C-alpha cells in the first residue's frame, strides 16, 4: 500500500491535483448531507492551498481579513511554516494559529 505524501512534500502540480480531488469529494459529501466529512475535506483543502503560498508574503505585525469570516481580522505575530500565529481582533485575545491560505490582504 502506497503511503500518502505530506502536503509539504508535494509539487505544485500534485497539490493542485489533490485540491481538485478533495473539492470533488467535498461536493459529493455536501450533496449527500454528510456534514462532518464535508468539514474535514474543507479543512484539508485549506491546508493544501496553504502549501501553494509563500509564507514570506505574510508580514508579522500586519492585519489580514479571515477568509470565510467577513469582518473578522487577524494580526500576525509570527509565521511558522504555513501557519500564521497571532490574534483575532475581536475576541479573547488568545494566541492561535491559522493556515496562511485563510488570510486575505486588506485593500
C-alpha positions as CSV (number, residue, x, y, z in Angstrom):
1,X,0.0,0.0,0.0
2,X,1.4,3.4,-1.0
3,X,2.0,5.8,1.9
4,X,0.3,9.2,1.3
5,X,2.6,12.0,0.7
6,X,2.5,15.0,3.1
7,X,1.5,18.3,1.5
8,X,4.9,19.7,2.3
9,X,6.5,17.0,0.1
10,X,4.2,17.5,-2.9
11,X,5.0,19.5,-6.0
12,X,2.7,22.4,-7.0
13,X,1.1,20.2,-9.7
14,X,0.4,17.4,-7.1
15,X,-1.1,19.9,-4.7
16,X,-3.4,21.3,-7.4
17,X,-4.5,17.8,-8.3
18,X,-5.1,17.0,-4.6
19,X,-7.2,20.2,-4.2
20,X,-9.2,19.3,-7.2
21,X,-9.8,15.7,-5.9
22,X,-10.7,17.0,-2.4
23,X,-13.1,19.6,-3.8
24,X,-14.9,16.9,-5.8
25,X,-15.2,14.7,-2.7
26,X,-16.4,17.7,-0.6
27,X,-19.0,18.5,-3.2
28,X,-20.3,14.9,-3.1
29,X,-20.3,14.8,0.7
30,X,-22.2,18.1,0.8
31,X,-24.8,16.8,-1.7
32,X,-25.2,13.6,0.4
33,X,-25.6,15.7,3.6
34,X,-22.5,14.2,5.3
35,X,-21.7,17.3,7.2
36,X,-18.7,16.0,9.3
37,X,-16.9,14.6,6.2
38,X,-17.6,17.8,4.3
39,X,-16.0,19.8,7.2
40,X,-12.9,17.6,7.2
41,X,-12.4,17.8,3.5
42,X,-12.8,21.6,3.6
43,X,-10.0,21.8,6.2
44,X,-7.8,19.6,4.0
45,X,-8.4,21.9,1.1
46,X,-7.4,24.9,3.1
47,X,-4.2,23.2,4.3
48,X,-3.3,22.1,0.7
49,X,-3.9,25.6,-0.5
50,X,-1.6,26.9,2.2
51,X,1.3,25.0,0.7
52,X,0.8,26.8,-2.6
53,X,1.5,30.1,-1.0
54,X,4.8,31.7,0.0
55,X,4.9,32.3,3.8
56,X,7.3,35.2,3.2
57,X,4.3,37.1,1.6
58,X,2.7,37.3,5.1
59,X,4.1,40.0,7.3
60,X,4.2,39.9,11.1
61,X,2.5,42.9,12.6
62,X,0.1,43.3,9.7
63,X,-3.6,42.8,9.7
64,X,-5.4,40.4,7.5
65,X,-9.1,39.6,6.9
66,X,-10.1,36.0,7.7
67,X,-11.5,34.4,4.5
68,X,-15.0,33.0,5.1
69,X,-15.5,35.2,8.1
70,X,-16.3,38.7,6.8
71,X,-15.4,41.5,9.3
72,X,-13.0,39.3,11.2
73,X,-9.4,40.4,11.3
74,X,-6.2,38.6,12.3
75,X,-2.9,40.3,13.4
76,X,0.1,38.1,12.7
77,X,2.8,37.9,15.4
78,X,5.0,35.4,13.6
79,X,5.0,32.7,10.8
80,X,5.9,29.1,11.4
81,X,5.8,27.0,8.3
82,X,2.4,27.6,6.6
83,X,0.8,28.8,9.8
84,X,0.4,32.4,10.9
85,X,0.4,32.8,14.7
86,X,-1.3,35.7,16.3
87,X,-4.7,37.1,17.5
88,X,-8.1,37.8,16.2
89,X,-9.0,41.5,16.7
90,X,-12.4,40.6,18.2
91,X,-12.4,38.0,20.9
92,X,-10.5,36.8,23.9
93,X,-7.0,37.8,22.6
94,X,-5.9,34.2,22.8
95,X,-3.0,33.3,20.6
96,X,-3.9,30.9,17.8
97,X,-2.5,29.6,14.5
98,X,-4.3,29.9,11.2
99,X,-3.2,28.4,7.8
100,X,-2.0,31.3,5.7
101,X,-4.5,30.3,3.0
102,X,-7.4,31.7,5.0
103,X,-5.8,35.2,5.3
104,X,-6.6,37.9,2.8
105,X,-4.6,41.1,2.5
106,X,-6.5,44.2,3.3
107,X,-7.0,46.5,0.3
